[in-house]
Amino acid sequence: MFGAHDGIAIAVAPHAVSAAALSVAVGSTGAFKHLETHELFTQDQLGQMLAKASAAVQVYRPPGQQQ
């Protein structure tokens, strides 16, 4: 690959904790100089996140702008 990373692997895990455990196990071998993980979300999950964000933005005030 011609970029910041030498390769990519896609794995399916039953939940985020299992995926994190796999990442820690692979990373602990020292076989990789750089390792990062990204969780993918379904359309339904994205809709839920956007709804929660919409509700949160109504009450969130950045530091220094508190009422």
mmJSON file of the N, C-alpha and C atoms, coordinates in Angstrom:
{"data_MODEL":{"atom_site":{
"group_PDB":["ATOM","ATOM","ATOM","ATOM","ATOM","ATOM","ATOM","ATOM","ATOM","ATOM","ATOM","ATOM","ATOM","ATOM","ATOM","ATOM","ATOM","ATOM","ATOM","ATOM","ATOM","ATOM","ATOM","ATOM","ATOM","ATOM","ATOM","ATOM","ATOM","ATOM","ATOM","ATOM","ATOM","ATOM","ATOM","ATOM","ATOM","ATOM","ATOM","ATOM","ATOM","ATOM","ATOM","ATOM","ATOM","ATOM","ATOM","ATOM","ATOM","ATOM","ATOM","ATOM","ATOM","ATOM","ATOM","ATOM","ATOM","ATOM","ATOM","ATOM","ATOM","ATOM","ATOM","ATOM","ATOM","ATOM","ATOM","ATOM","ATOM","ATOM","ATOM","ATOM","ATOM","ATOM","ATOM","ATOM","ATOM","ATOM","ATOM","ATOM","ATOM","ATOM","ATOM","ATOM","ATOM","ATOM","ATOM","ATOM","ATOM","ATOM","ATOM","ATOM","ATOM","ATOM","ATOM","ATOM","ATOM","ATOM","ATOM","ATOM","ATOM","ATOM","ATOM","ATOM","ATOM","ATOM","ATOM","ATOM","ATOM","ATOM","ATOM","ATOM","ATOM","ATOM","ATOM","ATOM","ATOM","ATOM","ATOM","ATOM","ATOM","ATOM","ATOM","ATOM","ATOM","ATOM","ATOM","ATOM","ATOM","ATOM","ATOM","ATOM","ATOM","ATOM","ATOM","ATOM","ATOM","ATOM","ATOM","ATOM","ATOM","ATOM","ATOM","ATOM","ATOM","ATOM","ATOM","ATOM","ATOM","ATOM","ATOM","ATOM","ATOM","ATOM","ATOM","ATOM","ATOM","ATOM","ATOM","ATOM","ATOM","ATOM","ATOM","ATOM","ATOM","ATOM","ATOM","ATOM","ATOM","ATOM","ATOM","ATOM","ATOM","ATOM","ATOM","ATOM","ATOM","ATOM","ATOM","ATOM","ATOM","ATOM","ATOM","ATOM","ATOM","ATOM","ATOM","ATOM","ATOM","ATOM","ATOM","ATOM","ATOM","ATOM","ATOM","ATOM","ATOM","ATOM","ATOM","ATOM","ATOM"],
"id":[1,2,3,4,5,6,7,8,9,10,11,12,13,14,15,16,17,18,19,20,21,22,23,24,25,26,27,28,29,30,31,32,33,34,35,36,37,38,39,40,41,42,43,44,45,46,47,48,49,50,51,52,53,54,55,56,57,58,59,60,61,62,63,64,65,66,67,68,69,70,71,72,73,74,75,76,77,78,79,80,81,82,83,84,85,86,87,88,89,90,91,92,93,94,95,96,97,98,99,100,101,102,103,104,105,106,107,108,109,110,111,112,113,114,115,116,117,118,119,120,121,122,123,124,125,126,127,128,129,130,131,132,133,134,135,136,137,138,139,140,141,142,143,144,145,146,147,148,149,150,151,152,153,154,155,156,157,158,159,160,161,162,163,164,165,166,167,168,169,170,171,172,173,174,175,176,177,178,179,180,181,182,183,184,185,186,187,188,189,190,191,192,193,194,195,196,197,198,199,200,201],
"type_symbol":["N","C","C","N","C","C","N","C","C","N","C","C","N","C","C","N","C","C","N","C","C","N","C","C","N","C","C","N","C","C","N","C","C","N","C","C","N","C","C","N","C","C","N","C","C","N","C","C","N","C","C","N","C","C","N","C","C","N","C","C","N","C","C","N","C","C","N","C","C","N","C","C","N","C","C","N","C","C","N","C","C","N","C","C","N","C","C","N","C","C","N","C","C","N","C","C","N","C","C","N","C","C","N","C","C","N","C","C","N","C","C","N","C","C","N","C","C","N","C","C","N","C","C","N","C","C","N","C","C","N","C","C","N","C","C","N","C","C","N","C","C","N","C","C","N","C","C","N","C","C","N","C","C","N","C","C","N","C","C","N","C","C","N","C","C","N","C","C","N","C","C","N","C","C","N","C","C","N","C","C","N","C","C","N","C","C","N","C","C","N","C","C","N","C","C","N","C","C","N","C","C"],
"label_atom_id":["N","CA","C","N","CA","C","N","CA","C","N","CA","C","N","CA","C","N","CA","C","N","CA","C","N","CA","C","N","CA","C","N","CA","C","N","CA","C","N","CA","C","N","CA","C","N","CA","C","N","CA","C","N","CA","C","N","CA","C","N","CA","C","N","CA","C","N","CA","C","N","CA","C","N","CA","C","N","CA","C","N","CA","C","N","CA","C","N","CA","C","N","CA","C","N","CA","C","N","CA","C","N","CA","C","N","CA","C","N","CA","C","N","CA","C","N","CA","C","N","CA","C","N","CA","C","N","CA","C","N","CA","C","N","CA","C","N","CA","C","N","CA","C","N","CA","C","N","CA","C","N","CA","C","N","CA","C","N","CA","C","N","CA","C","N","CA","C","N","CA","C","N","CA","C","N","CA","C","N","CA","C","N","CA","C","N","CA","C","N","CA","C","N","CA","C","N","CA","C","N","CA","C","N","CA","C","N","CA","C","N","CA","C","N","CA","C","N","CA","C","N","CA","C","N","CA","C","N","CA","C","N","CA","C"],
"label_alt_id":[null,null,null,null,null,null,null,null,null,null,null,null,null,null,null,null,null,null,null,null,null,null,null,null,null,null,null,null,null,null,null,null,null,null,null,null,null,null,null,null,null,null,null,null,null,null,null,null,null,null,null,null,null,null,null,null,null,null,null,null,null,null,null,null,null,null,null,null,null,null,null,null,null,null,null,null,null,null,null,null,null,null,null,null,null,null,null,null,null,null,null,null,null,null,null,null,null,null,null,null,null,null,null,null,null,null,null,null,null,null,null,null,null,null,null,null,null,null,null,null,null,null,null,null,null,null,null,null,null,null,null,null,null,null,null,null,null,null,null,null,null,null,null,null,null,null,null,null,null,null,null,null,null,null,null,null,null,null,null,null,null,null,null,null,null,null,null,null,null,null,null,null,null,null,null,null,null,null,null,null,null,null,null,null,null,null,null,null,null,null,null,null,null,null,null,null,null,null,null,null,null],
"label_comp_id":["MET","MET","MET","PHE","PHE","PHE","GLY","GLY","GLY","ALA","ALA","ALA","HIS","HIS","HIS","ASP","ASP","ASP","GLY","GLY","GLY","ILE","ILE","ILE","ALA","ALA","ALA","ILE","ILE","ILE","ALA","ALA","ALA","VAL","VAL","VAL","ALA","ALA","ALA","PRO","PRO","PRO","HIS","HIS","HIS","ALA","ALA","ALA","VAL","VAL","VAL","SER","SER","SER","ALA","ALA","ALA","ALA","ALA","ALA","ALA","ALA","ALA","LEU","LEU","LEU","SER","SER","SER","VAL","VAL","VAL","ALA","ALA","ALA","VAL","VAL","VAL","GLY","GLY","GLY","SER","SER","SER","THR","THR","THR","GLY","GLY","GLY","ALA","ALA","ALA","PHE","PHE","PHE","LYS","LYS","LYS","HIS","HIS","HIS","LEU","LEU","LEU","GLU","GLU","GLU","THR","THR","THR","HIS","HIS","HIS","GLU","GLU","GLU","LEU","LEU","LEU","PHE","PHE","PHE","THR","THR","THR","GLN","GLN","GLN","ASP","ASP","ASP","GLN","GLN","GLN","LEU","LEU","LEU","GLY","GLY","GLY","GLN","GLN","GLN","MET","MET","MET","LEU","LEU","LEU","ALA","ALA","ALA","LYS","LYS","LYS","ALA","ALA","ALA","SER","SER","SER","ALA","ALA","ALA","ALA","ALA","ALA","VAL","VAL","VAL","GLN","GLN","GLN","VAL","VAL","VAL","TYR","TYR","TYR","ARG","ARG","ARG","PRO","PRO","PRO","PRO","PRO","PRO","GLY","GLY","GLY","GLN","GLN","GLN","GLN","GLN","GLN","GLN","GLN","GLN"],
"label_asym_id":["A","A","A","A","A","A","A","A","A","A","A","A","A","A","A","A","A","A","A","A","A","A","A","A","A","A","A","A","A","A","A","A","A","A","A","A","A","A","A","A","A","A","A","A","A","A","A","A","A","A","A","A","A","A","A","A","A","A","A","A","A","A","A","A","A","A","A","A","A","A","A","A","A","A","A","A","A","A","A","A","A","A","A","A","A","A","A","A","A","A","A","A","A","A","A","A","A","A","A","A","A","A","A","A","A","A","A","A","A","A","A","A","A","A","A","A","A","A","A","A","A","A","A","A","A","A","A","A","A","A","A","A","A","A","A","A","A","A","A","A","A","A","A","A","A","A","A","A","A","A","A","A","A","A","A","A","A","A","A","A","A","A","A","A","A","A","A","A","A","A","A","A","A","A","A","A","A","A","A","A","A","A","A","A","A","A","A","A","A","A","A","A","A","A","A","A","A","A","A","A","A"],
"label_entity_id":["1","1","1","1","1","1","1","1","1","1","1","1","1","1","1","1","1","1","1","1","1","1","1","1","1","1","1","1","1","1","1","1","1","1","1","1","1","1","1","1","1","1","1","1","1","1","1","1","1","1","1","1","1","1","1","1","1","1","1","1","1","1","1","1","1","1","1","1","1","1","1","1","1","1","1","1","1","1","1","1","1","1","1","1","1","1","1","1","1","1","1","1","1","1","1","1","1","1","1","1","1","1","1","1","1","1","1","1","1","1","1","1","1","1","1","1","1","1","1","1","1","1","1","1","1","1","1","1","1","1","1","1","1","1","1","1","1","1","1","1","1","1","1","1","1","1","1","1","1","1","1","1","1","1","1","1","1","1","1","1","1","1","1","1","1","1","1","1","1","1","1","1","1","1","1","1","1","1","1","1","1","1","1","1","1","1","1","1","1","1","1","1","1","1","1","1","1","1","1","1","1"],
"label_seq_id":[1,1,1,2,2,2,3,3,3,4,4,4,5,5,5,6,6,6,7,7,7,8,8,8,9,9,9,10,10,10,11,11,11,12,12,12,13,13,13,14,14,14,15,15,15,16,16,16,17,17,17,18,18,18,19,19,19,20,20,20,21,21,21,22,22,22,23,23,23,24,24,24,25,25,25,26,26,26,27,27,27,28,28,28,29,29,29,30,30,30,31,31,31,32,32,32,33,33,33,34,34,34,35,35,35,36,36,36,37,37,37,38,38,38,39,39,39,40,40,40,41,41,41,42,42,42,43,43,43,44,44,44,45,45,45,46,46,46,47,47,47,48,48,48,49,49,49,50,50,50,51,51,51,52,52,52,53,53,53,54,54,54,55,55,55,56,56,56,57,57,57,58,58,58,59,59,59,60,60,60,61,61,61,62,62,62,63,63,63,64,64,64,65,65,65,66,66,66,67,67,67],
"pdbx_PDB_ins_code":[null,null,null,null,null,null,null,null,null,null,null,null,null,null,null,null,null,null,null,null,null,null,null,null,null,null,null,null,null,null,null,null,null,null,null,null,null,null,null,null,null,null,null,null,null,null,null,null,null,null,null,null,null,null,null,null,null,null,null,null,null,null,null,null,null,null,null,null,null,null,null,null,null,null,null,null,null,null,null,null,null,null,null,null,null,null,null,null,null,null,null,null,null,null,null,null,null,null,null,null,null,null,null,null,null,null,null,null,null,null,null,null,null,null,null,null,null,null,null,null,null,null,null,null,null,null,null,null,null,null,null,null,null,null,null,null,null,null,null,null,null,null,null,null,null,null,null,null,null,null,null,null,null,null,null,null,null,null,null,null,null,null,null,null,null,null,null,null,null,null,null,null,null,null,null,null,null,null,null,null,null,null,null,null,null,null,null,null,null,null,null,null,null,null,null,null,null,null,null,null,null],
"Cartn_x":[0.844,0.0,0.893,0.453,1.203,0.508,0.829,0.183,0.792,0.045,0.541,0.634,-0.088,-0.126,0.319,0.914,1.397,0.328,-0.755,-1.791,-3.039,-4.042,-5.307,-5.916,-6.557,-7.261,-8.653,-9.634,-11.007,-11.442,-11.915,-12.338,-13.748,-14.507,-15.849,-15.792,-16.245,-16.257,-17.668,-18.025,-19.391,-19.713,-18.692,-18.906,-17.574,-17.638,-16.451,-15.394,-15.815,-14.841,-14.0,-14.615,-13.863,-12.914,-13.361,-12.498,-11.313,-11.55,-10.466,-9.474,-9.989,-9.111,-8.232,-8.795,-8.021,-6.935,-7.288,-6.325,-5.169,-5.494,-4.456,-3.57,-4.171,-3.404,-2.437,-2.934,-2.085,-1.014,-1.398,-0.444,0.642,0.323,1.296,2.413,2.258,3.315,4.514,4.326,5.416,5.646,4.787,4.952,4.596,3.906,3.468,4.023,4.481,4.996,3.838,2.745,1.582,0.327,-0.589,-1.83,-2.966,-4.04,-5.218,-6.47,-7.535,-8.806,-9.886,-10.886,-12.024,-13.281,-14.27,-15.544,-16.447,-17.072,-18.021,-19.432,-20.286,-21.655,-22.647,-23.757,-24.824,-25.614,-26.448,-27.301,-28.234,-28.762,-29.652,-28.905,-27.69,-26.897,-26.572,-26.279,-25.996,-27.216,-28.405,-29.631,-29.828,-29.54,-29.657,-28.655,-27.426,-26.406,-26.806,-27.317,-27.715,-28.878,-29.815,-30.941,-30.447,-29.528,-28.98,-28.158,-27.411,-26.617,-27.525,-28.622,-29.571,-30.141,-30.453,-30.971,-29.889,-28.668,-27.567,-27.195,-27.248,-26.862,-27.822,-29.031,-30.002,-29.627,-28.863,-28.524,-27.041,-26.196,-24.736,-24.339,-23.507,-22.916,-21.418,-20.651,-19.184,-18.663,-17.514,-16.928,-16.782,-17.063,-16.982,-18.267,-19.202,-20.488,-21.65,-21.325,-22.364,-23.306,-24.563,-25.565,-25.607],
"Cartn_y":[-1.17,0.0,1.239,2.268,3.504,4.535,4.522,5.449,5.356,5.824,5.873,4.491,3.527,2.196,1.142,0.084,-0.989,-2.019,-2.048,-3.04,-2.729,-3.525,-3.358,-4.739,-4.901,-6.148,-5.789,-6.524,-6.319,-7.578,-7.394,-8.525,-8.267,-9.326,-9.229,-9.868,-9.113,-9.6,-9.445,-10.251,-10.18,-8.856,-8.167,-6.878,-6.145,-4.885,-4.023,-4.55,-5.181,-5.702,-6.807,-7.678,-8.747,-8.168,-7.168,-6.529,-5.858,-5.201,-4.553,-5.59,-6.703,-7.77,-8.314,-8.5,-8.969,-7.96,-6.685,-5.632,-5.62,-5.743,-5.776,-7.008,-8.149,-9.385,-9.289,-8.792,-8.667,-7.607,-6.483,-5.411,-5.778,-6.637,-7.007,-7.899,-8.432,-9.29,-8.489,-7.184,-6.354,-6.499,-7.228,-7.482,-6.264,-5.295,-4.133,-2.856,-1.953,-0.663,0.246,0.174,1.014,0.164,0.266,-0.509,0.372,0.441,1.179,0.422,0.663,0.012,1.071,0.737,1.611,0.763,1.217,0.497,1.038,0.155,0.54,0.467,1.372,1.42,1.152,0.534,0.287,1.579,1.607,2.768,3.021,1.954,2.091,2.721,2.252,2.811,4.279,4.622,6.004,6.882,6.402,7.141,7.381,6.363,6.501,7.521,7.467,8.431,9.851,10.067,11.409,11.926,11.061,11.467,11.874,11.103,11.436,12.72,12.901,14.124,15.334,15.194,16.287,16.694,15.72,16.011,16.632,16.148,16.647,18.084,18.433,19.778,20.827,20.417,21.349,21.754,20.908,21.19,21.439,21.079,21.243,22.697,23.174,24.497,24.361,24.856,24.765,25.464,25.046,25.71,27.219,28.02,29.465,30.074,29.257,29.758,29.245,28.848,28.332,29.452,29.111,30.104,30.189],
"Cartn_z":[0.0,0.0,0.0,-0.634,-0.674,0.212,1.466,2.388,3.763,4.732,6.105,6.746,6.198,6.81,5.804,6.317,5.457,5.123,5.856,5.606,6.396,6.165,6.862,7.089,8.223,8.522,9.008,8.568,9.011,9.744,10.977,11.793,12.306,12.461,13.025,14.414,15.406,16.781,17.335,18.33,18.857,19.554,20.07,20.729,20.865,21.272,21.33,22.293,23.383,24.356,23.728,22.965,22.29,21.249,20.52,19.52,20.19,21.319,22.055,22.585,23.066,23.57,22.451,21.284,20.133,19.773,19.781,19.469,20.473,21.75,22.787,22.627,22.364,22.202,21.021,19.89,18.702,18.928,19.507,19.754,20.744,21.702,22.727,22.199,20.987,20.433,19.958,19.739,19.245,17.753,17.07,15.639,14.78,15.37,14.61,15.221,14.367,14.825,15.236,14.514,14.773,14.604,15.538,15.485,15.976,15.235,15.68,15.277,16.033,15.743,15.542,14.77,14.516,14.535,15.261,15.302,14.194,13.471,12.427,12.993,12.539,13.036,11.907,12.27,11.303,11.089,10.064,9.818,11.002,11.581,12.733,13.906,14.178,15.267,15.0,13.754,13.4,13.668,13.313,13.591,15.078,15.877,17.331,17.868,17.352,17.798,17.453,16.254,15.832,16.672,17.02,17.868,19.25,19.819,21.137,21.076,20.004,19.848,19.739,19.019,18.867,20.221,21.064,22.405,23.282,23.171,24.001,23.657,22.386,21.976,22.541,22.905,23.492,24.918,25.618,27.024,27.254,26.324,26.494,26.32,27.216,27.089,27.248,26.279,26.366,27.628,28.145,29.304,29.032,30.042,29.902,29.395,28.952,28.456,29.313,30.54,31.416,31.845,32.056,32.479,33.972],
"occupancy":[1.0,1.0,1.0,1.0,1.0,1.0,1.0,1.0,1.0,1.0,1.0,1.0,1.0,1.0,1.0,1.0,1.0,1.0,1.0,1.0,1.0,1.0,1.0,1.0,1.0,1.0,1.0,1.0,1.0,1.0,1.0,1.0,1.0,1.0,1.0,1.0,1.0,1.0,1.0,1.0,1.0,1.0,1.0,1.0,1.0,1.0,1.0,1.0,1.0,1.0,1.0,1.0,1.0,1.0,1.0,1.0,1.0,1.0,1.0,1.0,1.0,1.0,1.0,1.0,1.0,1.0,1.0,1.0,1.0,1.0,1.0,1.0,1.0,1.0,1.0,1.0,1.0,1.0,1.0,1.0,1.0,1.0,1.0,1.0,1.0,1.0,1.0,1.0,1.0,1.0,1.0,1.0,1.0,1.0,1.0,1.0,1.0,1.0,1.0,1.0,1.0,1.0,1.0,1.0,1.0,1.0,1.0,1.0,1.0,1.0,1.0,1.0,1.0,1.0,1.0,1.0,1.0,1.0,1.0,1.0,1.0,1.0,1.0,1.0,1.0,1.0,1.0,1.0,1.0,1.0,1.0,1.0,1.0,1.0,1.0,1.0,1.0,1.0,1.0,1.0,1.0,1.0,1.0,1.0,1.0,1.0,1.0,1.0,1.0,1.0,1.0,1.0,1.0,1.0,1.0,1.0,1.0,1.0,1.0,1.0,1.0,1.0,1.0,1.0,1.0,1.0,1.0,1.0,1.0,1.0,1.0,1.0,1.0,1.0,1.0,1.0,1.0,1.0,1.0,1.0,1.0,1.0,1.0,1.0,1.0,1.0,1.0,1.0,1.0,1.0,1.0,1.0,1.0,1.0,1.0,1.0,1.0,1.0,1.0,1.0,1.0],
"B_iso_or_equiv":[0.0,0.0,0.0,0.0,0.0,0.0,0.0,0.0,0.0,0.0,0.0,0.0,0.0,0.0,0.0,0.0,0.0,0.0,0.0,0.0,0.0,0.0,0.0,0.0,0.0,0.0,0.0,0.0,0.0,0.0,0.0,0.0,0.0,0.0,0.0,0.0,0.0,0.0,0.0,0.0,0.0,0.0,0.0,0.0,0.0,0.0,0.0,0.0,0.0,0.0,0.0,0.0,0.0,0.0,0.0,0.0,0.0,0.0,0.0,0.0,0.0,0.0,0.0,0.0,0.0,0.0,0.0,0.0,0.0,0.0,0.0,0.0,0.0,0.0,0.0,0.0,0.0,0.0,0.0,0.0,0.0,0.0,0.0,0.0,0.0,0.0,0.0,0.0,0.0,0.0,0.0,0.0,0.0,0.0,0.0,0.0,0.0,0.0,0.0,0.0,0.0,0.0,0.0,0.0,0.0,0.0,0.0,0.0,0.0,0.0,0.0,0.0,0.0,0.0,0.0,0.0,0.0,0.0,0.0,0.0,0.0,0.0,0.0,0.0,0.0,0.0,0.0,0.0,0.0,0.0,0.0,0.0,0.0,0.0,0.0,0.0,0.0,0.0,0.0,0.0,0.0,0.0,0.0,0.0,0.0,0.0,0.0,0.0,0.0,0.0,0.0,0.0,0.0,0.0,0.0,0.0,0.0,0.0,0.0,0.0,0.0,0.0,0.0,0.0,0.0,0.0,0.0,0.0,0.0,0.0,0.0,0.0,0.0,0.0,0.0,0.0,0.0,0.0,0.0,0.0,0.0,0.0,0.0,0.0,0.0,0.0,0.0,0.0,0.0,0.0,0.0,0.0,0.0,0.0,0.0,0.0,0.0,0.0,0.0,0.0,0.0],
"pdbx_formal_charge":[null,null,null,null,null,null,null,null,null,null,null,null,null,null,null,null,null,null,null,null,null,null,null,null,null,null,null,null,null,null,null,null,null,null,null,null,null,null,null,null,null,null,null,null,null,null,null,null,null,null,null,null,null,null,null,null,null,null,null,null,null,null,null,null,null,null,null,null,null,null,null,null,null,null,null,null,null,null,null,null,null,null,null,null,null,null,null,null,null,null,null,null,null,null,null,null,null,null,null,null,null,null,null,null,null,null,null,null,null,null,null,null,null,null,null,null,null,null,null,null,null,null,null,null,null,null,null,null,null,null,null,null,null,null,null,null,null,null,null,null,null,null,null,null,null,null,null,null,null,null,null,null,null,null,null,null,null,null,null,null,null,null,null,null,null,null,null,null,null,null,null,null,null,null,null,null,null,null,null,null,null,null,null,null,null,null,null,null,null,null,null,null,null,null,null,null,null,null,null,null,null],
"auth_seq_id":[1,1,1,2,2,2,3,3,3,4,4,4,5,5,5,6,6,6,7,7,7,8,8,8,9,9,9,10,10,10,11,11,11,12,12,12,13,13,13,14,14,14,15,15,15,16,16,16,17,17,17,18,18,18,19,19,19,20,20,20,21,21,21,22,22,22,23,23,23,24,24,24,25,25,25,26,26,26,27,27,27,28,28,28,29,29,29,30,30,30,31,31,31,32,32,32,33,33,33,34,34,34,35,35,35,36,36,36,37,37,37,38,38,38,39,39,39,40,40,40,41,41,41,42,42,42,43,43,43,44,44,44,45,45,45,46,46,46,47,47,47,48,48,48,49,49,49,50,50,50,51,51,51,52,52,52,53,53,53,54,54,54,55,55,55,56,56,56,57,57,57,58,58,58,59,59,59,60,60,60,61,61,61,62,62,62,63,63,63,64,64,64,65,65,65,66,66,66,67,67,67],
"auth_comp_id":["MET","MET","MET","PHE","PHE","PHE","GLY","GLY","GLY","ALA","ALA","ALA","HIS","HIS","HIS","ASP","ASP","ASP","GLY","GLY","GLY","ILE","ILE","ILE","ALA","ALA","ALA","ILE","ILE","ILE","ALA","ALA","ALA","VAL","VAL","VAL","ALA","ALA","ALA","PRO","PRO","PRO","HIS","HIS","HIS","ALA","ALA","ALA","VAL","VAL","VAL","SER","SER","SER","ALA","ALA","ALA","ALA","ALA","ALA","ALA","ALA","ALA","LEU","LEU","LEU","SER","SER","SER","VAL","VAL","VAL","ALA","ALA","ALA","VAL","VAL","VAL","GLY","GLY","GLY","SER","SER","SER","THR","THR","THR","GLY","GLY","GLY","ALA","ALA","ALA","PHE","PHE","PHE","LYS","LYS","LYS","HIS","HIS","HIS","LEU","LEU","LEU","GLU","GLU","GLU","THR","THR","THR","HIS","HIS","HIS","GLU","GLU","GLU","LEU","LEU","LEU","PHE","PHE","PHE","THR","THR","THR","GLN","GLN","GLN","ASP","ASP","ASP","GLN","GLN","GLN","LEU","LEU","LEU","GLY","GLY","GLY","GLN","GLN","GLN","MET","MET","MET","LEU","LEU","LEU","ALA","ALA","ALA","LYS","LYS","LYS","ALA","ALA","ALA","SER","SER","SER","ALA","ALA","ALA","ALA","ALA","ALA","VAL","VAL","VAL","GLN","GLN","GLN","VAL","VAL","VAL","TYR","TYR","TYR","ARG","ARG","ARG","PRO","PRO","PRO","PRO","PRO","PRO","GLY","GLY","GLY","GLN","GLN","GLN","GLN","GLN","GLN","GLN","GLN","GLN"],
"auth_asym_id":["A","A","A","A","A","A","A","A","A","A","A","A","A","A","A","A","A","A","A","A","A","A","A","A","A","A","A","A","A","A","A","A","A","A","A","A","A","A","A","A","A","A","A","A","A","A","A","A","A","A","A","A","A","A","A","A","A","A","A","A","A","A","A","A","A","A","A","A","A","A","A","A","A","A","A","A","A","A","A","A","A","A","A","A","A","A","A","A","A","A","A","A","A","A","A","A","A","A","A","A","A","A","A","A","A","A","A","A","A","A","A","A","A","A","A","A","A","A","A","A","A","A","A","A","A","A","A","A","A","A","A","A","A","A","A","A","A","A","A","A","A","A","A","A","A","A","A","A","A","A","A","A","A","A","A","A","A","A","A","A","A","A","A","A","A","A","A","A","A","A","A","A","A","A","A","A","A","A","A","A","A","A","A","A","A","A","A","A","A","A","A","A","A","A","A","A","A","A","A","A","A"],
"auth_atom_id":["N","CA","C","N","CA","C","N","CA","C","N","CA","C","N","CA","C","N","CA","C","N","CA","C","N","CA","C","N","CA","C","N","CA","C","N","CA","C","N","CA","C","N","CA","C","N","CA","C","N","CA","C","N","CA","C","N","CA","C","N","CA","C","N","CA","C","N","CA","C","N","CA","C","N","CA","C","N","CA","C","N","CA","C","N","CA","C","N","CA","C","N","CA","C","N","CA","C","N","CA","C","N","CA","C","N","CA","C","N","CA","C","N","CA","C","N","CA","C","N","CA","C","N","CA","C","N","CA","C","N","CA","C","N","CA","C","N","CA","C","N","CA","C","N","CA","C","N","CA","C","N","CA","C","N","CA","C","N","CA","C","N","CA","C","N","CA","C","N","CA","C","N","CA","C","N","CA","C","N","CA","C","N","CA","C","N","CA","C","N","CA","C","N","CA","C","N","CA","C","N","CA","C","N","CA","C","N","CA","C","N","CA","C","N","CA","C","N","CA","C","N","CA","C","N","CA","C","N","CA","C","N","CA","C"],
"pdbx_PDB_model_num":[1,1,1,1,1,1,1,1,1,1,1,1,1,1,1,1,1,1,1,1,1,1,1,1,1,1,1,1,1,1,1,1,1,1,1,1,1,1,1,1,1,1,1,1,1,1,1,1,1,1,1,1,1,1,1,1,1,1,1,1,1,1,1,1,1,1,1,1,1,1,1,1,1,1,1,1,1,1,1,1,1,1,1,1,1,1,1,1,1,1,1,1,1,1,1,1,1,1,1,1,1,1,1,1,1,1,1,1,1,1,1,1,1,1,1,1,1,1,1,1,1,1,1,1,1,1,1,1,1,1,1,1,1,1,1,1,1,1,1,1,1,1,1,1,1,1,1,1,1,1,1,1,1,1,1,1,1,1,1,1,1,1,1,1,1,1,1,1,1,1,1,1,1,1,1,1,1,1,1,1,1,1,1,1,1,1,1,1,1,1,1,1,1,1,1,1,1,1,1,1,1]
}}}
